[in-house]
Amino acid sequence: MRSSMKRKSRKMKIVSKTRFAMSLTLILVFVMSTSMIAFGAFDSDAIEESDYKTYTVQSGDTLWSIASTMNQEHFDETKDVRKLIYAIRKTNQLDGHTIFIGQDLQLPI
């Protein structure tokens, strides 16, 4: 009875070195990409949320055009326009890129 209760210890054996290397590479890529995404929020080029300017959306305005104008006027084109769009969307709690004529937006400057 004791012999049936004993567990046989099995050693793990790498069957395919190529498959193991590819799996390990995929895991490393996943870990590195998620850490880059997580720490991207702490970028030194991030916008500080201290001052805001109210802007009323005009006919033909897009978030890109508003952010580009804001970049030229306040940041001398040193900021990434995509980061400015993200800051505008976050500040105004916009779910998408849709804005409406007459809508007041708070622009971080």
Phi and psi in degrees as GROMACS dihedral restraints (atoms count N, CA, C in turn):
[ dihedral_restraints ]
;  ai    aj    ak    al  type     phi  dphi    fc
    3     4     5     6     1   -64.0    20    10
    4     5     6     7     1   -34.9    20    10
    6     7     8     9     1   -66.7    20    10
    7     8     9    10     1   -32.0    20    10
    9    10    11    12     1   -76.1    20    10
   10    11    12    13     1   -23.6    20    10
   12    13    14    15     1   -82.3    20    10
   13    14    15    16     1   -20.3    20    10
   15    16    17    18     1   -70.7    20    10
   16    17    18    19     1   138.3    20    10
   18    19    20    21     1   -93.8    20    10
   19    20    21    22     1   140.4    20    10
   21    22    23    24     1   -86.1    20    10
   22    23    24    25     1   128.8    20    10
   24    25    26    27     1   -85.1    20    10
   25    26    27    28     1   129.0    20    10
   27    28    29    30     1  -109.8    20    10
   28    29    30    31     1   135.4    20    10
   30    31    32    33     1   -90.9    20    10
   31    32    33    34     1   137.0    20    10
   33    34    35    36     1   -76.4    20    10
   34    35    36    37     1   134.3    20    10
   36    37    38    39     1  -125.0    20    10
   37    38    39    40     1   130.9    20    10
   39    40    41    42     1   -77.7    20    10
   40    41    42    43     1   114.7    20    10
   42    43    44    45     1   -81.0    20    10
   43    44    45    46     1   -46.4    20    10
   45    46    47    48     1  -123.7    20    10
   46    47    48    49     1   113.5    20    10
   48    49    50    51     1   -65.5    20    10
   49    50    51    52     1   -33.6    20    10
   51    52    53    54     1   -66.2    20    10
   52    53    54    55     1   -46.7    20    10
   54    55    56    57     1   -62.5    20    10
   55    56    57    58     1   -40.4    20    10
   57    58    59    60     1   -63.7    20    10
   58    59    60    61     1   -44.7    20    10
   60    61    62    63     1   -64.0    20    10
   61    62    63    64     1   -40.7    20    10
   63    64    65    66     1   -66.8    20    10
   64    65    66    67     1   -40.7    20    10
   66    67    68    69     1   -63.4    20    10
   67    68    69    70     1   -45.0    20    10
   69    70    71    72     1   -63.4    20    10
   70    71    72    73     1   -39.8    20    10
   72    73    74    75     1   -63.6    20    10
   73    74    75    76     1   -44.2    20    10
   75    76    77    78     1   -61.9    20    10
   76    77    78    79     1   -40.6    20    10
   78    79    80    81     1   -63.6    20    10
   79    80    81    82     1   -44.2    20    10
   81    82    83    84     1   -63.6    20    10
   82    83    84    85     1   -41.6    20    10
   84    85    86    87     1   -63.0    20    10
   85    86    87    88     1   -42.8    20    10
   87    88    89    90     1   -61.7    20    10
   88    89    90    91     1   -46.4    20    10
   90    91    92    93     1   -63.7    20    10
   91    92    93    94     1   -43.2    20    10
   93    94    95    96     1   -67.0    20    10
   94    95    96    97     1   -41.6    20    10
   96    97    98    99     1   -68.2    20    10
   97    98    99   100     1   -39.6    20    10
   99   100   101   102     1   -68.0    20    10
  100   101   102   103     1   -35.7    20    10
  102   103   104   105     1   -69.8    20    10
  103   104   105   106     1   -35.3    20    10
  105   106   107   108     1   -66.1    20    10
  106   107   108   109     1   -39.3    20    10
  108   109   110   111     1   -66.3    20    10
  109   110   111   112     1   -43.6    20    10
  111   112   113   114     1   -65.3    20    10
  112   113   114   115     1   -42.4    20    10
  114   115   116   117     1   -86.0    20    10
  115   116   117   118     1    -6.3    20    10
  117   118   119   120     1   -65.3    20    10
  118   119   120   121     1   -24.9    20    10
  120   121   122   123     1   -68.9    20    10
  121   122   123   124     1   -19.5    20    10
  123   124   125   126     1   -99.8    20    10
  124   125   126   127     1    25.1    20    10
  126   127   128   129     1   -61.6    20    10
  127   128   129   130     1   140.4    20    10
  129   130   131   132     1   -70.0    20    10
  130   131   132   133     1   -16.1    20    10
  132   133   134   135     1   -90.3    20    10
  133   134   135   136     1     7.7    20    10
  135   136   137   138     1   -67.7    20    10
  136   137   138   139     1   155.7    20    10
  138   139   140   141     1   -87.0    20    10
  139   140   141   142     1   131.5    20    10
  141   142   143   144     1   -81.2    20    10
  142   143   144   145     1   139.6    20    10
  144   145   146   147     1   -98.9    20    10
  145   146   147   148     1    63.3    20    10
  147   148   149   150     1  -105.0    20    10
  148   149   150   151     1   -49.3    20    10
  150   151   152   153     1  -116.0    20    10
  151   152   153   154     1   146.1    20    10
  153   154   155   156     1  -131.0    20    10
  154   155   156   157     1   149.2    20    10
  156   157   158   159     1  -121.9    20    10
  157   158   159   160     1   134.0    20    10
  159   160   161   162     1   -86.1    20    10
  160   161   162   163     1   131.1    20    10
  162   163   164   165     1  -127.9    20    10
  163   164   165   166     1   132.2    20    10
  165   166   167   168     1   -96.7    20    10
  166   167   168   169     1   125.3    20    10
  168   169   170   171     1   -65.8    20    10
  169   170   171   172     1   130.4    20    10
  171   172   173   174     1  -104.0    20    10
  172   173   174   175     1   168.2    20    10
  174   175   176   177     1   -61.5    20    10
  175   176   177   178     1   131.0    20    10
  177   178   179   180     1    91.0    20    10
  178   179   180   181     1    -6.4    20    10
  180   181   182   183     1   -72.7    20    10
  181   182   183   184     1   144.7    20    10
  183   184   185   186     1  -129.8    20    10
  184   185   186   187     1   164.4    20    10
  186   187   188   189     1   -61.0    20    10
  187   188   189   190     1   -35.5    20    10
  189   190   191   192     1   -65.2    20    10
  190   191   192   193     1   -45.4    20    10
  192   193   194   195     1   -67.3    20    10
  193   194   195   196     1   -38.2    20    10
  195   196   197   198     1   -65.2    20    10
  196   197   198   199     1   -45.5    20    10
  198   199   200   201     1   -65.9    20    10
  199   200   201   202     1   -37.4    20    10
  201   202   203   204     1   -64.8    20    10
  202   203   204   205     1   -43.8    20    10
  204   205   206   207     1   -64.3    20    10
  205   206   207   208     1   -43.7    20    10
  207   208   209   210     1   -61.7    20    10
  208   209   210   211     1   -38.7    20    10
  210   211   212   213     1   -64.0    20    10
  211   212   213   214     1   -41.1    20    10
  213   214   215   216     1   -70.1    20    10
  214   215   216   217     1   -42.1    20    10
  216   217   218   219     1   -76.3    20    10
  217   218   219   220     1   -39.7    20    10
  219   220   221   222     1  -109.1    20    10
  220   221   222   223     1   -23.1    20    10
  222   223   224   225     1  -121.6    20    10
  223   224   225   226     1     6.2    20    10
  225   226   227   228     1    51.2    20    10
  226   227   228   229     1    39.1    20    10
  228   229   230   231     1    59.3    20    10
  229   230   231   232     1    30.7    20    10
  231   232   233   234     1   -94.4    20    10
  232   233   234   235     1   -16.3    20    10
  234   235   236   237     1   -93.2    20    10
  235   236   237   238     1   152.2    20    10
  237   238   239   240     1   -75.8    20    10
  238   239   240   241     1   125.5    20    10
  240   241   242   243     1   -59.0    20    10
  241   242   243   244     1   -34.5    20    10
  243   244   245   246     1   -63.6    20    10
  244   245   246   247     1   -36.4    20    10
  246   247   248   249     1   -69.5    20    10
  247   248   249   250     1   -35.5    20    10
  249   250   251   252     1   -65.9    20    10
  250   251   252   253     1   -41.8    20    10
  252   253   254   255     1   -61.1    20    10
  253   254   255   256     1   -43.4    20    10
  255   256   257   258     1   -60.8    20    10
  256   257   258   259     1   -42.3    20    10
  258   259   260   261     1   -65.4    20    10
  259   260   261   262     1   -39.7    20    10
  261   262   263   264     1   -64.3    20    10
  262   263   264   265     1   -45.6    20    10
  264   265   266   267     1   -63.4    20    10
  265   266   267   268     1   -41.7    20    10
  267   268   269   270     1   -67.0    20    10
  268   269   270   271     1   -44.8    20    10
  270   271   272   273     1   -63.3    20    10
  271   272   273   274     1   -39.1    20    10
  273   274   275   276     1   -96.9    20    10
  274   275   276   277     1     6.3    20    10
  276   277   278   279     1    52.4    20    10
  277   278   279   280     1    48.4    20    10
  279   280   281   282     1   -89.7    20    10
  280   281   282   283     1   131.2    20    10
  282   283   284   285     1   -78.8    20    10
  283   284   285   286     1   -34.3    20    10
  285   286   287   288     1  -128.3    20    10
  286   287   288   289     1  -156.4    20    10
  288   289   290   291     1  -103.3    20    10
  289   290   291   292     1     9.7    20    10
  291   292   293   294     1   -84.4    20    10
  292   293   294   295     1   126.4    20    10
  294   295   296   297     1  -128.2    20    10
  295   296   297   298     1   160.0    20    10
  297   298   299   300     1  -124.1    20    10
  298   299   300   301     1   148.8    20    10
  300   301   302   303     1   -59.4    20    10
  301   302   303   304     1   132.3    20    10
  303   304   305   306     1    89.0    20    10
  304   305   306   307     1    -7.6    20    10
  306   307   308   309     1   -71.4    20    10
  307   308   309   310     1   134.9    20    10
  309   310   311   312     1   -91.0    20    10
  310   311   312   313     1   127.2    20    10
  312   313   314   315     1  -115.3    20    10
  313   314   315   316     1   140.4    20    10
  315   316   317   318     1   -91.2    20    10
  316   317   318   319     1   118.3    20    10
  318   319   320   321     1  -104.5    20    10
  319   320   321   322     1   122.3    20    10
  321   322   323   324     1   -72.9    20    10
  322   323   324   325     1   126.8    20    10
